[in-house]
Amino acid sequence: EDHILSFLVNYYPDKQFKLESQTSMRINNQPAIAIKYKLGDTTEIRELVFVTVSESKTIYTFSFIGGSACDVPEIGLSEQTVFEHALETFNVEK
């Protein structure tokens, strides 16, 4: 967790980083941390999910920036549902 928080501050060095929430979870039986945050005075909440695969000492990162530019409401597809599906189906083959 310390590595992730230090990464976030350095990831956006020119913008004010505001942590909204931090949640520990499991994705495909792997430990994960979901971070929701804002940059500066924006109302847009962004999300990063870090999945740790300890056997390979690898951290996978999923990033979501709220929006609807790529939504296809006619078929019930949104950027948020695609992001959630990516997390739900994430798999590491060993």
N, C-alpha and C positions, 0 to 999 in steps of 0.2 A: 504494500500500500504506500509506503514512503516513496518508492521509486516512481509510482504513478503520479502522486501529487507533485513531486519535484519535476517530473516530465511535463505536466500540464502548465505549470508556471513558465517553464522555458519554451513551451510550444507556442505560446502567444505572448512573447516578450513585450510587444508594443501596445497590447490591449489589456485593459483591466479585467482579470479573470475573477468570476464570482461563482463559487461552488454552491449549487442549489441542493444537491443530495448525493449521497454515496451509499450504494447498496451492495452487500456481498451476496453472491448467488452461485448457482452451479449451472453450467451449460454442457450438456452431453457428458455429465459426470466429471466435469473439469471445474476447478474453482475459477470464479469470475468476479469482477467488480464492475458495477455500472455507475458511471458518473454523469450527472446532469449539471449543466453549467450555463452561464450567460457570459457574454463579452461586453464590457462597457455598459452603456445605458440601454442596450437593446432589450426588447421584450422576448425575443426568440430564444427558446431553450434548446441547447444542443446536447447530444448524448454521445458518450464514448463507453464502449464495453470492452474490457480487457479480459481475455480468457488465457489462463496460465496452463500450459502443458508441461508439468514438472519433469516428465521423463526426458523430454528433449530440451528443457530449459528455454522454452520459447513462450512468448506472450503474443497472442493474436489480438488485433485491435479492430473493432467495428465502430464506424463513425456515422452519426446521423445528425443532420442539420434540418430542423423542422421546415416544412414547406409543402407546397402542393403543385409545383410546376410540372411534375411528371405523373400526377394522378390521372387515372382513367376511371372515372366514376361509373361509366356505363357497365363495366365488368367488376366493379367493387375493388379495384386495385388502387392502392395509395402508396406513397413513399414509406409511410409508417408501417403498413402491412408487409411490404417487401423487407424492410429492416427487421421486423419481428420474425418473419419467416427465415431469414438468413441466420438469425440467432438460434431459432428452434431446430434448425436442420444442420447446424455446424457439426462437423465430425472430423476427427483426426484418425487417420488410418495408421495402425502401428505395424 
